[in-house]
């Protein structure tokens, strides 16, 4: 039997840890707390935050009133299962239920989850690091480095990608299980994986990969949890996890079978892979990028000014303390798993082929094999997000490095380095003040939407103009989709992470509105009411468009609210 991974210190909860992470979170995200119930963060664009606010609102309403219709939000009418076009965010909506009840708004729910992700991600890494012989300050620093890492801060517009807390939590239980083979730890491991599946698919796959690497590493080390007599228990736990998650996966499986375009191409995966140089870039909203001339990018995966050197020291300590757990094989000892996981996640983040300095180097990488071998893997388009596991691994290794630093002979140099690690970590990660966008509220709806809400029945609505291509979707379209939660009419078209071929063809035809071809396409999809936003057009086009609409016998004026005009499509 192999030596244990390290002497675990006291596992009792340290009560100040969560409040400390909360204080840092509120400071980093200022002035969000002042606008908790009406506005949400939007760093690069308001499109993604508004779409995810819509998802939270829809999920909350559907789960409370008509759960059978959960996967059929009122977008891309008459298509069904359109919740599968995005991460479903069911888990987020359930966790945010108290905020919905207290704040009565999607903004409050969104911000609750936003802030909670920092606190819980930091705390979970703290608990993970405490499985090893490191002090509380070292573990706290590890959580700080992960929760406020450049990777997470570059994803501030993606609420679902900020929910990283289950990655360290799953590894926390997984490591405890392979150490002692206790059923409660196996339940915790599978529970974390199941919970992650209710929050989003990307990190579900990533956690499964991380746990797979953990099991293989523990198997080589002959840890108790990998002994043959426990195989049946592992199989049962895995099967139960699949059965629990399966109802959420079924709509995605159906959509993948119905729509060949539902899976991402390998070329699209390559497009959204990490470039090697992304790991030396800061996220663009970092204050440090303003003070020091350093490379920046939308994918800023630089591990951190403090994280990297401490992680290198930690990896050095892991190598120095390697053990001979297997004859004729030098085996990494305590913490060696995180060295391996850092390497695996780094390579997988590079996608199916190597990218360096913006150039594609036609060297095939392991991600391509997973794309073809693992069911569902092809539905994810951004391999670069494997950087989450890379940063997590380095953050834990940084705790080892800090512990080594803390035990150096006490002189001025080591004292400054050990004490200064905390303020330097905060300073290096400090972002620019959050920019916020207001979430539409029912009591301040534009006139056209108040009129729609007051109409009897729920007639399908088309809003003009429609984005010509996926890349034309913007915050305005997302906000108009959000207010469908209030007026209740199903919408032709929508905004999401996916558009079917059918709707791409529709978007192309509808650009000629109000031509007979455009009206026929709208009629075929079931449009009854058409809201034309004349204010979206240049001034010189508005009069021409109004004249063309007036000449069309099938369009009947129903209501006018400034630049927004509602027509009924009929014979």
Residue pairs with C-beta under 8 A, 6 or more apart in sequence:
1 222
1 223
1 224
2 221
2 222
2 223
2 323
2 325
2 326
3 323
3 325
3 333
4 179
5 131
5 132
5 175
5 179
5 333
5 334
5 335
5 337
6 131
6 132
6 133
6 334
6 335
7 133
8 130
8 131
8 132
8 133
9 130
9 133
9 134
9 135
11 130
11 131
14 136
17 123
17 126
17 136
17 140
17 143
18 119
18 123
20 140
21 118
21 119
21 122
21 123
21 143
21 144
21 147
22 115
22 119
24 118
24 122
24 144
24 148
24 426
25 115
25 118
25 119
25 147
26 33
26 115
28 118
28 148
28 429
28 430
28 431
29 41
29 114
29 115
29 118
29 434
30 433
30 434
31 433
31 434
31 436
32 39
32 41
32 111
32 114
32 115
32 434
32 436
33 111
33 115
35 107
35 436
36 103
36 107
36 108
36 111
37 103
37 104
37 105
37 107
37 108
37 111
38 105
38 107
38 438
38 439
38 441
39 107
39 436
39 437
39 438
39 439
40 49
40 50
40 53
40 107
40 110
40 111
40 114
40 436
40 437
40 439
41 49
41 111
41 114
41 156
41 157
41 434
41 435
41 436
42 49
42 50
42 157
42 435
42 436
42 437
42 475
43 156
43 157
43 285
43 434
43 435
44 157
44 284
44 298
45 157
45 474
45 475
46 437
46 475
46 478
46 479
47 473
47 474
47 475
47 477
47 478
47 495
48 157
48 158
49 110
49 157
49 159
49 437
50 437
50 439
50 475
50 478
50 479
50 481
50 482
51 86
51 478
51 481
51 495
51 496
52 89
52 110
52 158
52 159
52 160
53 106
53 107
53 110
53 439
53 482
54 73
54 106
54 478
54 481
54 482
54 484
54 485
55 73
55 83
55 86
55 87
55 88
55 89
55 93
56 89
56 92
56 93
56 96
56 106
56 109
56 110
56 113
57 106
57 109
57 482
57 485
58 73
58 83
58 485
59 70
59 88
59 89
59 90
59 92
59 93
60 93
60 96
60 97
60 100
60 106
60 109
61 485
62 69
62 70
62 73
63 70
63 90
63 93
63 94
70 83
70 88
70 90
71 80
71 81
71 82
71 83
71 84
71 88
71 251
72 80
72 81
72 82
72 83
73 82
73 83
74 484
74 488
74 489
74 490
74 491
75 82
75 481
75 484
75 490
75 491
75 493
75 494
75 495
75 496
76 82
76 85
76 491
76 492
76 493
76 494
76 496
76 499
76 500
76 503
77 460
77 490
77 491
77 492
77 525
77 526
78 460
78 490
78 525
78 526
79 500
79 502
79 503
81 251
81 254
81 255
82 494
82 496
83 251
84 251
84 252
84 255
84 262
85 494
85 496
85 497
85 498
85 499
86 496
86 497
86 498
87 160
87 199
87 200
87 201
87 202
87 497
88 200
88 248
89 159
89 160
89 199
89 200
90 198
90 199
90 248
91 163
91 195
91 196
91 197
91 198
91 199
91 200
92 113
92 159
92 160
92 163
92 199
93 109
94 198
95 113
95 116
96 109
96 110
96 112
96 113
97 109
98 112
99 108
99 109
99 111
99 112
99 113
100 106
100 108
100 109
102 108
103 109
103 112
105 439
105 441
106 439
106 482
106 485
107 439
110 159
110 439
113 159
113 162
113 163
114 159
114 162
117 159
117 162
117 163
117 164
117 165
118 147
118 148
118 152
118 162
119 147
120 165
121 143
121 146
121 147
121 152
121 162
121 164
121 165
121 168
122 143
122 144
122 146
122 147
122 148
123 143
123 165
124 143
124 165
124 166
124 167
124 168
124 169
124 172
125 139
125 142
125 143
125 145
125 146
125 147
125 168
125 392
125 395
125 396
126 139
126 140
126 142
126 143
127 139
127 168
127 169
127 172
128 142
128 168
128 169
128 171
128 172
128 175
128 396
129 138
129 139
129 142
129 143
129 395
129 396
129 399
130 136
130 139
131 172
131 175
131 176
132 334
132 335
132 396
132 399
132 400
133 334
133 403
134 142
134 399
134 400
134 402
134 403
135 403
135 406
137 402
137 406
137 422
138 399
138 400
138 402
138 403
138 406
139 399
141 306
141 310
141 398
141 399
141 402
141 421
141 422
141 425
142 395
142 396
142 398
142 399
142 402
143 395
144 422
144 425
144 426
145 304
145 306
145 307
145 310
145 394
145 395
145 398
145 425
146 152
146 164
146 168
146 391
146 392
146 395
148 425
148 426
148 429
149 303
149 304
149 307
149 391
149 395
149 429
150 282
150 283
150 286
150 300
150 301
150 302
150 303
150 304
150 391
150 429
151 283
151 300
151 301
151 387
151 388
151 390
151 391
152 162
152 164
152 388
152 391
153 283
153 285
153 286
153 300
153 429
153 431
154 283
154 284
154 285
154 298
154 299
154 300
154 301
155 161
155 162
156 162
156 285
156 431
156 434
160 199
160 200
160 202
161 200
161 202
161 203
161 385
161 388
163 199
163 200
163 203
164 203
164 388
164 392
166 192
166 193
166 195
166 196
166 199
166 203
166 207
167 196
167 203
167 206
167 207
167 210
167 388
167 389
167 392
168 392
169 192
170 189
170 192
170 193
170 196
170 207
170 210
170 211
171 207
171 210
171 211
171 214
171 392
172 188
172 192
173 185
173 186
173 188
173 189
173 191
173 192
174 185
174 189
174 211
174 214
174 215
175 214
175 337
176 182
176 185
176 188
177 185
177 186
177 188
177 189
177 225
178 214
178 215
178 218
178 223
178 224
178 225
178 226
179 223
179 224
179 225
180 224
180 225
181 224
181 225
181 227
181 230
183 233
186 225
186 233
186 234
186 237
187 237
189 211
189 237
190 237
190 238
190 240
190 241
192 207
193 204
193 207
193 208
193 211
193 241
194 241
194 244
194 245
196 203
196 204
196 207
197 204
197 245
197 248
197 249
198 248
201 252
201 376
201 379
201 380
202 380
202 382
202 385
203 388
204 245
205 374
205 376
205 377
205 380
206 345
206 385
206 386
206 388
206 389
209 344
209 345
209 348
209 370
209 389
210 341
210 345
210 389
213 337
213 340
213 341
213 344
214 337
214 341
215 226
217 336
217 337
217 340
218 225
218 226
218 337
219 226
220 325
220 326
220 331
221 325
221 326
221 331
222 325
222 326
224 230
249 376
252 376
252 379
255 262
256 262
256 263
256 379
259 500
259 501
261 500
261 501
262 379
262 498
263 378
263 379
264 378
264 379
264 380
264 381
266 352
266 368
266 371
266 378
268 381
269 351
269 352
269 367
269 371
269 378
269 380
269 381
269 382
269 383
270 351
270 352
270 353
270 355
270 360
271 381
272 351
272 381
272 382
272 383
272 384
273 349
273 350
273 351
273 352
273 353
273 355
273 367
273 382
273 383
273 384
274 299
274 301
274 349
274 350
274 351
274 355
274 383
274 384
274 386
274 387
275 299
275 355
275 356
275 357
275 358
276 350
276 354
276 355
276 356
276 357
277 295
277 356
277 357
277 358
278 297
278 299
278 300
278 301
278 384
278 387
279 301
279 302
279 303
279 346
279 387
280 295
280 302
281 294
281 295
281 296
281 297
281 299
281 300
281 301
281 302
282 288
282 289
282 294
282 295
282 296
282 297
282 300
282 302
283 289
283 296
283 297
283 298
283 300
283 431
284 296
284 297
284 298
284 300
285 431
285 432
286 296
286 300
286 429
286 430
286 431
286 432
287 430
287 431
287 432
288 294
288 305
288 427
288 428
288 430
289 296
290 432
299 384
299 387
301 349
301 384
301 387
301 390
301 391
302 308
303 311
303 390
303 391
303 394
304 391
304 425
304 428
304 429
305 424
305 425
305 428
306 398
306 421
306 424
306 425
306 428
307 391
307 394
307 395
307 398
307 425
308 394
309 401
310 397
310 398
310 399
310 401
310 402
310 405
310 421
311 342
311 393
311 394
311 395
311 397
311 398
311 401
312 401
313 400
313 401
313 402
313 404
313 405
314 335
314 396
314 397
314 398
314 399
314 400
314 401
314 402
314 404
315 339
315 397
315 400
315 401
316 401
316 404
317 335
317 400
317 401
317 403
317 404
318 332
318 333
318 334
318 335
318 336
318 338
318 339
318 397
318 400
319 332
319 339
321 333
321 334
322 330
322 331
322 332
322 333
322 336
323 331
323 333
324 330
324 331
325 331
325 333
332 339
332 340
335 396
335 397
335 400
338 393
338 394
338 396
338 397
339 393
339 397
341 389
341 392
341 393
342 389
342 390
342 393
342 394
342 397
344 389
345 386
345 387
345 388
345 389
345 390
345 393
346 386
346 387
346 390
347 365
347 366
347 367
348 365
348 366
348 367
348 370
348 383
348 386
349 383
349 384
349 385
349 386
349 387
349 390
350 365
350 367
350 383
351 365
351 367
351 383
351 384
352 364
352 365
352 367
352 368
352 371
352 383
353 360
353 361
353 362
353 363
353 364
353 365
353 368
354 360
354 361
354 362
354 363
354 365
355 361
367 383
370 377
371 377
371 378
372 378
402 418
402 421
405 414
405 417
405 418
405 421
406 418
408 414
408 418
437 475
439 482
440 479
440 482
440 483
440 486
442 486
445 453
445 483
445 486
445 487
446 483
446 561
446 564
447 559
447 561
447 562
447 564
448 531
448 559
448 561
448 564
448 565
448 566
449 483
449 486
449 487
450 487
451 559
451 561
451 566
452 461
452 487
452 488
452 489
452 529
452 531
452 566
453 486
453 487
453 488
455 489
458 488
458 489
458 490
459 489
459 528
459 529
460 489
460 490
460 491
460 492
460 525
460 526
460 527
460 528
460 529
461 484
461 487
461 489
461 490
461 491
461 492
461 527
461 528
461 529
461 530
461 531
462 491
462 492
462 493
462 510
462 522
462 525
462 527
462 529
462 530
462 531
462 569
463 480
463 491
463 492
463 493
463 530
463 531
463 532
463 533
464 510
464 513
464 530
464 531
464 532
464 533
465 511
465 513
465 533
465 536
465 537
466 493
466 506
466 507
466 510
466 511
466 513
467 473
467 474
467 477
467 493
467 495
467 507
468 507
468 508
468 511
469 504
469 507
470 499
470 504
473 495
476 536
477 495
478 495
480 491
481 491
481 494
481 495
484 490
484 491
489 529
492 506
492 522
492 525
492 526
492 527
493 503
493 506
493 507
499 507
506 521
506 525
509 517
509 518
509 521
510 518
510 521
510 522
511 518
512 518
513 519
513 522
514 545
514 548
514 549
514 552
514 555
519 552
519 554
519 555
519 569
522 530
522 569
523 569
527 569
528 568
528 569
529 558
529 566
529 567
529 568
529 569
530 555
530 566
530 567
530 568
530 569
531 564
531 565
531 566
531 567
532 545
532 549
532 564
532 565
532 566
532 567
533 563
533 564
534 542
534 545
534 546
534 563
534 564
534 565
535 562
535 563
535 564
537 545
542 563
549 555
549 567
554 569
554 570
554 571
555 567
555 568
555 569
556 567
556 568
556 570
557 565
557 566
557 567
558 566
558 567
558 568
559 565
559 566
560 566
